[in-house]
Amino acid sequence: MNRRQHPRMPLAGMMADISDGRGFFTGTVHDISRFGLALDDISAKMDSHAKQLTIIIDGQGGHFKMRITPKWETVAGHQKIIGSQIEQSPFSWTEFVQRFEPDNDDIWGNT
């Protein structure tokens, strides 16, 4: 079983402006963690071979510019979902993510 040190948490209401170094695209934030995130509703035309992406995320009172490395993608028709690792982010991102993390240390519900 894949047990992440920092679990991904679903999130709605955040938009992402994404650059693959050749063009600009928009998407939505699907889920977040301290060191990763998934982006949804992205044009399938975005370069699948880009090694790093620059993104600006807006919503829920936050504005964050960061660099990410795509780790996987799923294409469905004209759109794709990208799972990524965050390479560079502002400290305010960690503070923002901590607001959504579970309060207890045992995220799996074991006692």
OpenMM code with the backbone's topology and positions (N, CA, C; nanometers):
from openmm import Vec3, app, unit

residues = "MET ASN ARG ARG GLN HIS PRO ARG MET PRO LEU ALA GLY MET MET ALA ASP ILE SER ASP GLY ARG GLY PHE PHE THR GLY THR VAL HIS ASP ILE SER ARG PHE GLY LEU ALA LEU ASP ASP ILE SER ALA LYS MET ASP SER HIS ALA LYS GLN LEU THR ILE ILE ILE ASP GLY GLN GLY GLY HIS PHE LYS MET ARG ILE THR PRO LYS TRP GLU THR VAL ALA GLY HIS GLN LYS ILE ILE GLY SER GLN ILE GLU GLN SER PRO PHE SER TRP THR GLU PHE VAL GLN ARG PHE GLU PRO ASP ASN ASP ASP ILE TRP GLY ASN THR".split()
positions = [
    Vec3(0.0832, -0.1172, 0.0000),
    Vec3(0.0000, 0.0000, 0.0000),
    Vec3(0.0885, 0.1246, 0.0000),
    Vec3(0.0543, 0.2219, -0.0837),
    Vec3(0.1306, 0.3454, -0.0931),
    Vec3(0.0897, 0.4379, 0.0208),
    Vec3(0.1782, 0.4564, 0.1169),
    Vec3(0.1501, 0.5434, 0.2313),
    Vec3(0.2389, 0.6658, 0.2202),
    Vec3(0.1801, 0.7774, 0.1889),
    Vec3(0.2539, 0.9022, 0.1743),
    Vec3(0.2850, 0.9618, 0.3105),
    Vec3(0.3988, 1.0271, 0.3206),
    Vec3(0.4324, 1.0976, 0.4436),
    Vec3(0.3364, 1.2145, 0.4636),
    Vec3(0.3026, 1.2821, 0.3545),
    Vec3(0.2078, 1.3931, 0.3571),
    Vec3(0.0959, 1.3583, 0.2590),
    Vec3(-0.0215, 1.3222, 0.3102),
    Vec3(-0.1294, 1.2751, 0.2226),
    Vec3(-0.1828, 1.3856, 0.1327),
    Vec3(-0.2342, 1.3447, 0.0171),
    Vec3(-0.3018, 1.4378, -0.0719),
    Vec3(-0.4417, 1.4630, -0.0166),
    Vec3(-0.4833, 1.5873, -0.0227),
    Vec3(-0.6147, 1.6251, 0.0263),
    Vec3(-0.6930, 1.6893, -0.0869),
    Vec3(-0.8165, 1.6440, -0.1114),
    Vec3(-0.8969, 1.7036, -0.2188),
    Vec3(-0.9207, 1.8515, -0.1909),
    Vec3(-0.9276, 1.9289, -0.2966),
    Vec3(-0.9450, 2.0727, -0.2810),
    Vec3(-1.0239, 2.1244, -0.4000),
    Vec3(-1.1188, 2.2112, -0.3762),
    Vec3(-1.1978, 2.2710, -0.4838),
    Vec3(-1.1819, 2.4224, -0.4781),
    Vec3(-1.2067, 2.4861, -0.5894),
    Vec3(-1.2078, 2.6314, -0.5919),
    Vec3(-1.0745, 2.6972, -0.6149),
    Vec3(-0.9776, 2.6230, -0.6680),
    Vec3(-0.8487, 2.6846, -0.6983),
    Vec3(-0.8154, 2.6626, -0.8456),
    Vec3(-0.7751, 2.7689, -0.9104),
    Vec3(-0.7377, 2.7647, -1.0510),
    Vec3(-0.5857, 2.7669, -1.0642),
    Vec3(-0.5359, 2.7113, -1.1734),
    Vec3(-0.3925, 2.7093, -1.1989),
    Vec3(-0.3644, 2.7607, -1.3397),
    Vec3(-0.2706, 2.8535, -1.3500),
    Vec3(-0.2161, 2.8962, -1.4783),
    Vec3(-0.0829, 2.8246, -1.4910),
    Vec3(-0.0639, 2.7550, -1.6029),
    Vec3(0.0482, 2.6630, -1.6187),
    Vec3(0.1269, 2.6992, -1.7446),
    Vec3(0.2604, 2.6971, -1.7329),
    Vec3(0.3454, 2.7150, -1.8498),
    Vec3(0.4379, 2.5954, -1.8629),
    Vec3(0.4429, 2.5384, -1.9829),
    Vec3(0.5335, 2.4276, -2.0099),
    Vec3(0.6613, 2.4764, -2.0785),
    Vec3(0.6800, 2.6084, -2.0839),
    Vec3(0.7968, 2.6666, -2.1485),
    Vec3(0.7726, 2.7007, -2.2942),
    Vec3(0.6615, 2.6536, -2.3481),
    Vec3(0.6269, 2.6817, -2.4875),
    Vec3(0.4941, 2.7544, -2.4998),
    Vec3(0.4040, 2.7299, -2.4057),
    Vec3(0.2715, 2.7910, -2.4097),
    Vec3(0.2143, 2.8020, -2.2703),
    Vec3(0.0946, 2.8593, -2.2643),
    Vec3(0.0260, 2.8781, -2.1375),
    Vec3(-0.1075, 2.8056, -2.1408),
    Vec3(-0.1436, 2.7459, -2.0284),
    Vec3(-0.2647, 2.6662, -2.0174),
    Vec3(-0.3307, 2.6955, -1.8831),
    Vec3(-0.4574, 2.6628, -1.8723),
    Vec3(-0.5269, 2.6764, -1.7455),
    Vec3(-0.5738, 2.5390, -1.7004),
    Vec3(-0.5977, 2.5279, -1.5722),
    Vec3(-0.6478, 2.4043, -1.5155),
    Vec3(-0.7037, 2.4306, -1.3779),
    Vec3(-0.7462, 2.3257, -1.3125),
    Vec3(-0.7956, 2.3363, -1.1759),
    Vec3(-0.7102, 2.2479, -1.0857),
    Vec3(-0.7043, 2.2846, -0.9597),
    Vec3(-0.6307, 2.2048, -0.8620),
    Vec3(-0.7243, 2.0942, -0.8146),
    Vec3(-0.6798, 1.9710, -0.8273),
    Vec3(-0.7609, 1.8544, -0.7888),
    Vec3(-0.7349, 1.8162, -0.6436),
    Vec3(-0.6070, 1.8039, -0.6072),
    Vec3(-0.5693, 1.7758, -0.4697),
    Vec3(-0.4310, 1.8318, -0.4417),
    Vec3(-0.3995, 1.8459, -0.3107),
    Vec3(-0.2742, 1.9087, -0.2707),
    Vec3(-0.2088, 1.8304, -0.1572),
    Vec3(-0.0789, 1.8508, -0.1414),
    Vec3(-0.0048, 1.8083, -0.0234),
    Vec3(0.1107, 1.9073, -0.0090),
    Vec3(0.1927, 1.8906, 0.0918),
    Vec3(0.3049, 1.9834, 0.1097),
    Vec3(0.4020, 1.9791, -0.0076),
    Vec3(0.4211, 1.8594, -0.0647),
    Vec3(0.5247, 1.8448, -0.1670),
    Vec3(0.4723, 1.7965, -0.3009),
    Vec3(0.3410, 1.7959, -0.3198),
    Vec3(0.2850, 1.7524, -0.4466),
    Vec3(0.1461, 1.8057, -0.4674),
    Vec3(0.1001, 1.7944, -0.5908),
    Vec3(-0.0370, 1.8316, -0.6225),
    Vec3(-0.0776, 1.7677, -0.7534),
    Vec3(-0.2078, 1.7586, -0.7724),
    Vec3(-0.2625, 1.7087, -0.8985),
    Vec3(-0.3436, 1.8204, -0.9614),
    Vec3(-0.3255, 1.8373, -1.0913),
    Vec3(-0.3965, 1.9386, -1.1683),
    Vec3(-0.4888, 1.8695, -1.2666),
    Vec3(-0.6070, 1.9250, -1.2862),
    Vec3(-0.7105, 1.8643, -1.3691),
    Vec3(-0.7566, 1.9661, -1.4738),
    Vec3(-0.8309, 1.9188, -1.5715),
    Vec3(-0.8909, 2.0049, -1.6740),
    Vec3(-0.7871, 2.0828, -1.7547),
    Vec3(-0.6753, 2.0201, -1.7840),
    Vec3(-0.5677, 2.0831, -1.8608),
    Vec3(-0.5778, 2.0358, -2.0055),
    Vec3(-0.5531, 2.1236, -2.0988),
    Vec3(-0.5559, 2.0864, -2.2392),
    Vec3(-0.4557, 1.9747, -2.2671),
    Vec3(-0.4993, 1.8749, -2.3418),
    Vec3(-0.4112, 1.7645, -2.3788),
    Vec3(-0.2990, 1.8120, -2.4707),
    Vec3(-0.3089, 1.9328, -2.5228),
    Vec3(-0.2052, 1.9875, -2.6109),
    Vec3(-0.0792, 2.0301, -2.5345),
    Vec3(-0.0895, 2.0422, -2.4024),
    Vec3(0.0282, 2.0804, -2.3252),
    Vec3(0.1370, 1.9746, -2.3439),
    Vec3(0.2616, 2.0178, -2.3533),
    Vec3(0.3747, 1.9299, -2.3807),
    Vec3(0.3899, 1.8223, -2.2729),
    Vec3(0.3712, 1.6977, -2.3108),
    Vec3(0.3830, 1.5849, -2.2175),
    Vec3(0.5280, 1.5536, -2.1827),
    Vec3(0.6215, 1.6109, -2.2577),
    Vec3(0.7631, 1.5831, -2.2351),
    Vec3(0.8338, 1.6925, -2.1556),
    Vec3(0.7592, 1.7956, -2.1145),
    Vec3(0.8194, 1.9033, -2.0362),
    Vec3(0.8697, 1.8465, -1.9038),
    Vec3(0.9933, 1.8756, -1.8712),
    Vec3(1.0527, 1.8228, -1.7483),
    Vec3(1.0097, 1.9022, -1.6259),
    Vec3(0.9834, 2.0315, -1.6432),
    Vec3(0.9339, 2.1149, -1.5343),
    Vec3(0.8279, 2.2095, -1.5876),
    Vec3(0.7355, 2.2449, -1.4994),
    Vec3(0.6299, 2.3393, -1.5321),
    Vec3(0.6349, 2.4521, -1.4294),
    Vec3(0.5976, 2.5703, -1.4727),
    Vec3(0.5803, 2.6820, -1.3814),
    Vec3(0.4306, 2.7032, -1.3678),
    Vec3(0.3827, 2.7152, -1.2435),
    Vec3(0.2394, 2.7335, -1.2230),
    Vec3(0.2144, 2.8479, -1.1261),
    Vec3(0.1012, 2.9104, -1.1443),
    Vec3(0.0501, 3.0095, -1.0498),
    Vec3(-0.0882, 2.9611, -1.0093),
    Vec3(-0.1061, 2.9422, -0.8791),
    Vec3(-0.2319, 2.8924, -0.8256),
    Vec3(-0.3011, 3.0065, -0.7516),
    Vec3(-0.4299, 3.0243, -0.7808),
    Vec3(-0.5100, 3.1282, -0.7164),
    Vec3(-0.6384, 3.0676, -0.6625),
    Vec3(-0.6798, 3.1157, -0.5455),
    Vec3(-0.8083, 3.0762, -0.4897),
    Vec3(-0.7987, 3.0544, -0.3412),
    Vec3(-0.9132, 3.0537, -0.2770),
    Vec3(-0.9243, 3.0327, -0.1330),
    Vec3(-0.8322, 3.1251, -0.0544),
    Vec3(-0.8194, 3.2474, -0.1022),
    Vec3(-0.7390, 3.3465, -0.0316),
    Vec3(-0.5897, 3.3344, -0.0538),
    Vec3(-0.5469, 3.2472, -0.1435),
    Vec3(-0.4041, 3.2287, -0.1666),
    Vec3(-0.3640, 3.2584, -0.3092),
    Vec3(-0.2372, 3.2914, -0.3269),
    Vec3(-0.1763, 3.3157, -0.4580),
    Vec3(-0.0340, 3.2615, -0.4483),
    Vec3(-0.0050, 3.1550, -0.5236),
    Vec3(0.1233, 3.0859, -0.5090),
    Vec3(0.1862, 3.0621, -0.6462),
    Vec3(0.3133, 3.0992, -0.6597),
    Vec3(0.3896, 3.0697, -0.7806),
    Vec3(0.4897, 2.9616, -0.7434),
    Vec3(0.4963, 2.8549, -0.8255),
    Vec3(0.5896, 2.7466, -0.7941),
    Vec3(0.6329, 2.6731, -0.9205),
    Vec3(0.7389, 2.5957, -0.9035),
    Vec3(0.7868, 2.5057, -1.0099),
    Vec3(0.7525, 2.3640, -0.9681),
    Vec3(0.7044, 2.2853, -1.0651),
    Vec3(0.6694, 2.1466, -1.0376),
    Vec3(0.7302, 2.0556, -1.1432),
    Vec3(0.7474, 1.9297, -1.1053),
    Vec3(0.7923, 1.8264, -1.1979),
    Vec3(0.6778, 1.7284, -1.2169),
    Vec3(0.6279, 1.7143, -1.3398),
    Vec3(0.5217, 1.6158, -1.3640),
    Vec3(0.5732, 1.4747, -1.3371),
    Vec3(0.4930, 1.3935, -1.2677),
    Vec3(0.5295, 1.2552, -1.2371),
    Vec3(0.4432, 1.1552, -1.3128),
    Vec3(0.3196, 1.1927, -1.3421),
    Vec3(0.2304, 1.1067, -1.4194),
    Vec3(0.1221, 1.1937, -1.4831),
    Vec3(0.0605, 1.1407, -1.5856),
    Vec3(-0.0528, 1.2092, -1.6463),
    Vec3(-0.1509, 1.1076, -1.7023),
    Vec3(-0.2768, 1.1468, -1.7053),
    Vec3(-0.3834, 1.0660, -1.7632),
    Vec3(-0.4563, 1.1534, -1.8634),
    Vec3(-0.4612, 1.1102, -1.9893),
    Vec3(-0.5280, 1.1863, -2.0937),
    Vec3(-0.6641, 1.1231, -2.1202),
    Vec3(-0.7664, 1.2091, -2.1238),
    Vec3(-0.9025, 1.1652, -2.1558),
    Vec3(-0.9602, 1.2655, -2.2549),
    Vec3(-0.9620, 1.2264, -2.3811),
    Vec3(-1.0123, 1.3161, -2.4845),
    Vec3(-0.9204, 1.4342, -2.5045),
    Vec3(-0.9756, 1.5538, -2.4878),
    Vec3(-0.8993, 1.6766, -2.5109),
    Vec3(-0.8378, 1.7329, -2.3828),
    Vec3(-0.8528, 1.6599, -2.2722),
    Vec3(-0.8006, 1.7101, -2.1460),
    Vec3(-0.7159, 1.6053, -2.0763),
    Vec3(-0.6388, 1.6521, -1.9776),
    Vec3(-0.5541, 1.5606, -1.9013),
    Vec3(-0.5501, 1.6007, -1.7551),
    Vec3(-0.5080, 1.5048, -1.6735),
    Vec3(-0.4802, 1.5254, -1.5315),
    Vec3(-0.3308, 1.5010, -1.5138),
    Vec3(-0.2652, 1.5842, -1.4355),
    Vec3(-0.1213, 1.5703, -1.4110),
    Vec3(-0.0970, 1.5600, -1.2607),
    Vec3(-0.0231, 1.4594, -1.2202),
    Vec3(0.0252, 1.4478, -1.0824),
    Vec3(0.1680, 1.4971, -1.0803),
    Vec3(0.2031, 1.5765, -0.9799),
    Vec3(0.3344, 1.6393, -0.9821),
    Vec3(0.3974, 1.6488, -0.8441),
    Vec3(0.5275, 1.6682, -0.8481),
    Vec3(0.6072, 1.6935, -0.7285),
    Vec3(0.6449, 1.8411, -0.7298),
    Vec3(0.6295, 1.9067, -0.6167),
    Vec3(0.6648, 2.0488, -0.6069),
    Vec3(0.8151, 2.0607, -0.5846),
    Vec3(0.8801, 2.1370, -0.6710),
    Vec3(1.0246, 2.1565, -0.6627),
    Vec3(1.0605, 2.2855, -0.5906),
    Vec3(0.9805, 2.3890, -0.6116),
    Vec3(1.0077, 2.5180, -0.5496),
    Vec3(0.8742, 2.5864, -0.5240),
    Vec3(0.8516, 2.6256, -0.3981),
    Vec3(0.7276, 2.6933, -0.3619),
    Vec3(0.7560, 2.7928, -0.2505),
    Vec3(0.6694, 2.8908, -0.2345),
    Vec3(0.6885, 2.9853, -0.1243),
    Vec3(0.6522, 2.9199, 0.0086),
    Vec3(0.7069, 2.9727, 0.1178),
    Vec3(0.6757, 2.9188, 0.2498),
    Vec3(0.5265, 2.9284, 0.2781),
    Vec3(0.4605, 3.0279, 0.2215),
    Vec3(0.3168, 3.0440, 0.2437),
    Vec3(0.2385, 2.9233, 0.1918),
    Vec3(0.2946, 2.8461, 0.0964),
    Vec3(0.2287, 2.7248, 0.0486),
    Vec3(0.2186, 2.6226, 0.1619),
    Vec3(0.3264, 2.6017, 0.2345),
    Vec3(0.3251, 2.5069, 0.3467),
    Vec3(0.2226, 2.5499, 0.4506),
    Vec3(0.2200, 2.6779, 0.4825),
    Vec3(0.1212, 2.7284, 0.5776),
    Vec3(-0.0208, 2.7049, 0.5272),
    Vec3(-0.0423, 2.7272, 0.3989),
    Vec3(-0.1741, 2.7072, 0.3387),
    Vec3(-0.2154, 2.5603, 0.3475),
    Vec3(-0.1268, 2.4692, 0.3089),
    Vec3(-0.1579, 2.3260, 0.3090),
    Vec3(-0.1860, 2.2765, 0.4501),
    Vec3(-0.1139, 2.3257, 0.5478),
    Vec3(-0.1326, 2.2820, 0.6857),
    Vec3(-0.2743, 2.3090, 0.7359),
    Vec3(-0.3423, 2.4073, 0.6796),
    Vec3(-0.4809, 2.4350, 0.7191),
    Vec3(-0.5736, 2.3190, 0.6845),
    Vec3(-0.5369, 2.2365, 0.5881),
    Vec3(-0.6230, 2.1280, 0.5410),
    Vec3(-0.5801, 1.9907, 0.5913),
    Vec3(-0.4642, 1.9832, 0.6568),
    Vec3(-0.4141, 1.8543, 0.7036),
    Vec3(-0.4925, 1.8059, 0.8253),
    Vec3(-0.5034, 1.6736, 0.8431),
    Vec3(-0.5718, 1.6212, 0.9617),
    Vec3(-0.5031, 1.6681, 1.0888),
    Vec3(-0.5818, 1.6860, 1.1935),
    Vec3(-0.5274, 1.7350, 1.3201),
    Vec3(-0.4421, 1.6318, 1.3915),
    Vec3(-0.4800, 1.5031, 1.3816),
    Vec3(-0.4050, 1.4007, 1.4546),
    Vec3(-0.2912, 1.3461, 1.3700),
    Vec3(-0.1968, 1.2811, 1.4359),
    Vec3(-0.0801, 1.2262, 1.3670),
    Vec3(-0.1140, 1.1023, 1.2858),
    Vec3(-0.2198, 1.0307, 1.3243),
    Vec3(-0.2543, 0.9057, 1.2577),
    Vec3(-0.3573, 0.9318, 1.1486),
    Vec3(-0.3089, 0.9608, 1.0283),
    Vec3(-0.3978, 0.9959, 0.9176),
    Vec3(-0.4780, 0.8775, 0.8672),
    Vec3(-0.4416, 0.7574, 0.9048),
    Vec3(-0.5094, 0.6371, 0.8544),
    Vec3(-0.6183, 0.5893, 0.9494),
    Vec3(-0.6371, 0.6590, 1.0608),
    Vec3(-0.7452, 0.6247, 1.1513),
    Vec3(-0.7156, 0.5072, 1.2432),
    Vec3(-0.5914, 0.4666, 1.2536),
    Vec3(-0.5536, 0.3577, 1.3432),
    Vec3(-0.5288, 0.4136, 1.4826),
    Vec3(-0.5674, 0.3411, 1.5833),
    Vec3(-0.5430, 0.3884, 1.7193),
    Vec3(-0.4497, 0.2972, 1.7916),
] * unit.nanometer
topology = app.Topology()
chain = topology.addChain("A")
for resn in residues:
    res = topology.addResidue(resn, chain)
    for name in ("N", "CA", "C"):
        topology.addAtom(name, app.Element.getBySymbol(name[0]), res)
